[in-house]
Amino acid sequence: MKPRLEIRVSNHPGIFKILVLDKVSSEYTEPNNGCRYRVVKSIKGHRTTRSFKTLREAVSWKNTASLSNPVIEQKVIAIAPLVKQPLFGDMYRKYQDCMFPSYEVSTLEYKKNIGVFFDEFSTIPMDAVNPDLLDRFILNKKRQAIINGSKRCSFENELRELRTFFNWYRENGDYKFSNPVLKRHSNLGFIRKPVKKNKKMTSSEVNMFLNSLKKNCPQVYYDMAVVQFYTAGRIGEIAGLQKKCIDFKNESLKIQYTTVWNKNKEFVCLKDKPKNGKPRFCTIVEPMKESLSRQIEASVAECGYVFQVNGEPIPYRLIQLNYNKALRKCGLGNKYSSTHFLRHSMASITRYATGSLDSTQAVTGHSDIEMVQHYAGTPDNRQKEAVIKVLEFMKKDAA
């Protein structure tokens, strides 16, 4: 292995980064002392090269040096102006171009919405974005939020995005840059503690909700809720459930697809993997069998979705609207809302009915999927036993 390597610096023609071989680790690293960058430049037709400790010095010399007199040249280096700092807006756009293509649709939309929050920084040089500037910025945003009666609790999401961006800039722009987002900014942006709604129904409350849904809403939402509860599924997974994933013969269904909605709760696309990236298998118990059979029989044949309205995927707003309506009708509207409470409820009831944390993890899919699922394509025995126990428990409670 060569004792020294030189690698071209991206976006800086003629500048090379110097790496030396560490004899202990046998890996190339930056020199601990001395010059880290070498510049090759033609001055008045003569090829000239110099080495520098920092990239900023190397760029400065490359952009300004034009004299062949070594003595005068040294003076030029000493008084050369610093490289003009890039603007926050320009670098943030480069960050978006680099990072955003890899994001999922929902994450991309979320990131774009947060990016608007930083528009005020667009024309500010990167080195001018310091902790004091962020103090004033956060306090001003907090003041506006309070005056406007915003339900916002803090600015933690925006600060998290800023930290991520500044760390990216340090890696890809200026390694000397110091991230200006500090812990104190989280404290400055705090407005109120978020109100946490209970998401864990008792078994009697689940029965109340399902009965209300069946009585007051279209059949499809009751059937959807039954399947969501006994699979402990996320609503996107149930809304995206495909007919080809239902195996009545082996009494199992495969949670593989997820529906993606935008911020307006409209259908965007069907993602071919659940949140954790791994499909899981669930036992089809009797209530689920009835609901699944009914929906498949009533569905438009050309549509692959189990749960559909007029042959189209169901928008999230309709699911949420009907779930909340059923909650209000049965007197649970003040305690619960939206759709995720069924997943939490199944987890808590499973733990109570079985007394087993392993069974609860098997039901929710939070633990690693067993190899038997990958090869056999059938539900985990723990999941099957747990769901059957919950079904018995629910029937006993409803009697």
C-alpha positions in Angstrom: 0.0 0.0 0.0 1.2 3.5 -0.8 2.3 5.6 2.2 0.3 8.6 0.8 -2.8 9.1 -1.3 -4.2 12.2 -3.0 -8.0 12.4 -3.7 -9.6 15.1 -5.8 -11.9 17.4 -3.8 -15.4 17.4 -5.2 -16.4 20.8 -6.8 -12.8 22.1 -6.4 -10.8 21.3 -9.6 -7.0 21.3 -9.0 -7.4 20.7 -5.2 -6.4 17.3 -3.7 -7.0 16.0 -0.2 -3.9 14.3 1.3 -4.3 11.0 3.1 -1.5 9.1 4.8 -1.3 5.4 5.7 -1.7 4.5 9.4 0.7 1.6 9.9 -1.2 0.4 12.9 -4.7 0.2 11.4 -3.6 -0.1 7.8 -6.1 2.6 6.9 -5.7 5.9 5.2 -6.4 8.9 7.5 -5.8 12.7 7.5 -2.4 13.8 8.7 -2.5 14.8 12.3 -0.1 17.7 11.7 0.9 19.5 8.7 -0.8 20.0 5.4 -4.0 18.2 4.4 -4.7 19.8 1.0 -2.5 20.3 -2.1 -3.3 22.8 -4.9 -2.1 22.6 -8.4 -2.4 25.8 -10.5 -0.9 27.4 -13.6 0.4 30.9 -13.0 1.6 32.8 -16.1 2.1 29.5 -17.9 4.0 27.8 -15.1 2.6 24.9 -13.2 2.7 25.8 -9.5 1.8 23.7 -6.5 1.3 24.5 -2.8 0.1 22.6 0.3 -2.2 24.0 3.0 -3.6 22.9 6.3 -7.3 23.8 5.6 -9.5 23.6 2.5 -10.4 27.3 3.0 -6.8 28.3 2.7 -6.4 26.1 -0.4 -9.4 27.5 -2.1 -8.4 31.1 -1.2 -4.9 30.7 -2.7 -6.3 28.9 -5.8 -8.7 31.8 -6.4 -6.3 34.7 -5.7 -2.7 33.7 -6.4 -1.5 35.1 -9.7 2.1 36.2 -9.1 5.2 34.2 -9.7 7.4 36.0 -7.2 7.5 33.6 -4.2 8.1 36.4 -1.7 5.1 38.5 -2.9 3.1 35.3 -3.2 3.5 34.6 0.5 2.1 38.1 1.2 -0.8 37.4 -1.1 -1.7 34.3 0.8 -1.5 36.2 4.1 -3.9 38.9 3.1 -6.1 36.9 0.8 -9.8 37.4 1.6 -11.8 34.4 2.9 -13.9 32.5 0.5 -17.4 34.0 0.3 -19.7 32.1 2.6 -22.7 30.3 0.9 -26.2 31.4 1.8 -28.4 29.3 4.0 -31.1 29.0 1.2 -28.6 27.8 -1.4 -27.2 25.1 0.9 -30.6 24.0 2.1 -31.7 23.5 -1.5 -28.5 21.4 -2.1 -29.4 19.4 1.1 -32.9 18.8 -0.2 -31.6 17.7 -3.6 -29.2 15.3 -1.9 -31.4 13.8 0.8 -35.1 14.1 -0.3 -35.1 11.6 -3.2 -34.5 8.7 -0.7 -37.5 9.6 1.5 -40.9 7.9 1.5 -43.9 10.0 0.2 -45.2 10.9 3.6 -41.8 11.7 5.0 -41.0 13.9 2.0 -44.2 15.9 2.4 -43.5 16.3 6.1 -39.9 17.5 5.4 -41.1 20.0 2.7 -43.6 21.5 5.1 -41.0 22.0 7.8 -38.6 23.6 5.3 -41.0 26.5 4.8 -40.4 27.3 8.4 -36.8 28.4 7.6 -37.6 30.8 4.7 -36.4 33.7 6.8 -32.9 32.3 6.8 -32.6 32.1 3.0 -30.4 35.1 2.4 -28.3 34.8 5.5 -24.7 33.5 5.1 -24.1 30.1 6.8 -21.5 31.4 9.2 -24.0 34.1 10.4 -26.5 31.5 11.6 -25.4 31.3 15.2 -27.0 30.4 18.6 -27.9 34.0 19.4 -29.7 34.3 16.0 -31.6 31.1 16.7 -32.6 32.5 20.2 -34.3 35.5 18.6 -35.8 33.4 15.8 -37.4 30.8 18.2 -38.6 33.4 20.6 -40.3 35.4 17.8 -42.0 32.3 16.4 -43.1 31.3 19.9 -44.6 34.8 20.4 -46.5 34.6 17.1 -47.8 31.1 17.9 -49.2 32.3 21.3 -50.8 35.4 19.8 -52.4 33.4 17.0 -53.8 30.8 19.4 -51.8 28.0 17.8 -52.2 24.5 19.3 -48.5 23.9 18.9 -46.7 22.6 22.0 -43.0 23.3 20.9 -40.7 23.7 18.0 -38.8 20.4 18.6 -39.6 19.0 15.1 -38.2 22.1 13.4 -35.1 22.1 15.6 -34.5 18.5 14.8 -34.6 19.2 11.1 -32.2 22.1 11.6 -29.7 19.9 13.5 -29.9 17.3 10.7 -29.3 20.0 8.0 -26.4 21.6 9.9 -24.7 18.2 10.4 -25.1 17.5 6.7 -23.5 20.8 5.9 -20.6 20.1 8.3 -20.0 16.8 6.4 -20.4 18.1 2.9 -19.6 21.8 3.0 -17.4 23.1 5.9 -16.0 20.6 8.3 -15.1 23.5 10.7 -18.7 24.5 10.9 -20.2 24.2 14.4 -23.8 23.2 14.7 -25.6 26.2 16.3 -28.7 24.3 17.6 -28.3 23.9 21.3 -30.3 22.3 24.1 -31.4 25.7 25.3 -33.3 26.3 22.0 -35.7 23.4 22.9 -36.3 25.1 26.2 -36.9 28.5 24.6 -39.4 26.9 22.1 -41.4 25.1 24.8 -45.0 26.3 25.0 -47.0 23.6 26.7 -47.0 19.9 27.5 -48.9 17.9 24.8 -52.2 16.5 25.9 -51.9 12.7 25.7 -55.1 10.9 24.9 -55.6 7.4 26.2 -55.2 4.9 23.3 -55.8 1.7 25.2 -59.5 0.6 25.4 -60.8 -2.0 27.7 -62.4 -5.1 26.2 -65.9 -3.8 27.0 -65.0 -0.5 25.3 -63.8 -2.3 22.2 -67.1 -4.2 22.0 -69.0 -0.9 22.5 -67.1 0.8 19.7 -67.5 -2.1 17.3 -71.2 -2.4 18.0 -71.6 1.4 17.5 -69.7 1.2 14.2 -71.8 -1.7 13.0 -75.1 0.2 13.9 -74.3 3.7 12.8 -71.8 3.5 9.9 -71.5 1.6 6.5 -70.6 -2.0 6.9 -67.1 -1.6 5.3 -65.8 0.4 8.3 -67.1 -2.2 10.8 -65.3 -5.0 8.9 -62.2 -2.9 8.6 -62.1 -2.2 12.4 -62.6 -5.9 13.2 -59.6 -6.9 11.0 -57.5 -4.0 12.4 -58.2 -5.0 16.0 -57.5 -8.7 15.7 -54.3 -8.1 13.6 -53.2 -5.2 15.8 -52.6 -3.5 12.5 -51.9 0.1 11.6 -54.7 1.6 9.7 -52.6 2.1 6.6 -51.8 -1.6 6.6 -55.5 -2.6 6.8 -56.6 0.0 4.2 -53.8 -1.4 1.9 -54.7 -5.1 2.5 -54.8 -6.9 -0.8 -57.1 -9.9 -1.7 -54.0 -11.9 -2.8 -52.7 -11.7 0.8 -55.8 -13.6 2.2 -55.4 -17.4 2.6 -58.7 -18.7 3.9 -57.5 -22.3 3.5 -54.7 -21.9 6.0 -56.6 -19.3 7.9 -53.9 -16.6 7.6 -53.4 -13.2 6.0 -50.2 -11.4 5.2 -49.6 -7.8 6.3 -47.3 -6.6 3.5 -48.7 -3.4 1.9 -49.4 0.0 3.3 -51.6 2.8 2.0 -50.0 6.2 1.9 -52.1 9.3 2.3 -51.0 12.9 2.0 -51.6 15.8 4.5 -55.1 16.2 3.1 -55.8 12.6 4.0 -56.2 11.6 0.3 -54.8 8.5 -1.2 -51.3 8.9 -2.8 -50.0 5.4 -3.4 -49.6 1.8 -2.1 -46.3 1.0 -0.5 -45.1 -2.6 -0.9 -43.9 -2.9 2.7 -45.1 -2.1 6.2 -43.5 0.5 8.5 -40.7 -1.8 9.8 -40.0 -3.1 6.3 -40.9 -6.7 7.1 -44.2 -8.5 6.2 -45.9 -10.4 9.0 -48.6 -13.1 9.1 -51.7 -13.1 11.2 -54.3 -15.8 12.0 -57.8 -15.3 10.6 -60.2 -15.9 13.5 -63.9 -16.2 13.0 -65.0 -12.5 13.2 -62.2 -11.6 10.7 -63.3 -14.4 8.4 -66.8 -13.1 8.3 -65.7 -9.5 7.7 -63.1 -10.5 5.0 -65.5 -12.8 3.1 -68.2 -10.2 3.1 -65.9 -7.4 1.8 -64.3 -9.6 -0.9 -67.7 -10.8 -2.1 -69.1 -7.3 -2.3 -66.0 -5.7 -3.8 -65.3 -4.7 -7.4 -63.4 -7.7 -8.8 -60.9 -5.6 -10.8 -59.8 -3.8 -7.6 -57.2 -5.7 -5.6 -58.1 -4.0 -2.3 -60.1 -5.9 0.3 -61.6 -2.7 1.7 -62.7 -0.3 -1.1 -65.5 2.1 -1.9 -66.8 1.9 -5.5 -63.6 0.0 -6.5 -61.3 2.7 -5.1 -59.0 2.7 -2.1 -60.6 4.4 0.9 -59.4 7.9 1.8 -58.2 8.3 5.4 -60.6 11.1 6.1 -63.6 8.7 5.5 -62.1 6.1 7.9 -61.4 8.7 10.5 -64.8 10.3 10.1 -66.7 7.0 10.6 -64.5 5.8 13.5 -65.0 9.2 15.3 -68.7 9.1 14.6 -69.0 5.6 16.2 -67.0 6.8 19.2 -69.3 9.7 19.8 -72.5 7.6 19.4 -71.3 5.1 22.1 -70.1 7.8 24.5 -66.4 7.3 24.0 -65.7 10.4 21.9 -64.1 12.3 24.7 -61.7 9.5 25.6 -60.6 8.3 22.1 -60.2 9.6 18.6 -58.8 8.8 15.2 -57.8 5.2 14.4 -54.6 4.0 16.1 -56.3 3.2 19.4 -57.4 -0.3 18.1 -53.7 -1.3 17.7 -52.9 -0.1 21.2 -56.0 -1.8 22.6 -55.3 -5.2 21.0 -51.8 -5.0 22.5 -52.9 -4.2 26.0 -55.8 -6.7 26.0 -53.5 -9.4 24.7 -51.1 -8.8 27.6 -54.0 -8.9 30.0 -55.6 -12.0 28.5 -52.4 -14.0 28.0 -50.1 -12.6 30.7 -47.3 -12.9 28.2 -45.1 -10.1 26.8 -43.9 -12.5 24.1 -47.4 -13.0 22.9 -48.0 -9.3 22.8 -44.9 -8.7 20.7 -46.0 -11.5 18.4 -49.4 -9.9 17.9 -48.1 -6.4 17.2 -45.1 -7.5 15.1 -42.7 -5.3 17.1 -40.3 -8.3 17.7 -38.2 -9.9 14.9 -40.3 -12.2 12.7 -39.4 -15.8 13.2 -37.7 -17.7 10.4 -40.7 -20.1 10.2 -42.8 -17.2 8.9 -40.3 -16.5 6.1 -40.2 -20.1 5.0 -43.7 -21.5 5.8 -45.7 -18.3 5.2 -48.0 -19.1 8.2 -48.7 -17.2 11.4 -46.3 -17.5 14.4 -47.8 -20.0 16.9 -47.5 -17.4 19.6 -49.6 -15.0 17.5 -52.2 -17.6 16.8 -52.5 -18.7 20.4 -52.7 -15.1 21.6 -55.4 -14.0 19.1 -57.5 -17.1 20.0 -57.2 -16.3 23.7 -58.2 -12.6 23.0 -61.2 -13.8 21.0 -62.4 -16.0 23.9 -61.8 -13.2 26.3 -63.8 -10.7 24.1 -66.7 -13.2 23.7 -66.8 -13.7 27.5 -66.9 -10.0 28.1 -69.6 -9.4 25.5 -71.9 -12.1 27.0 
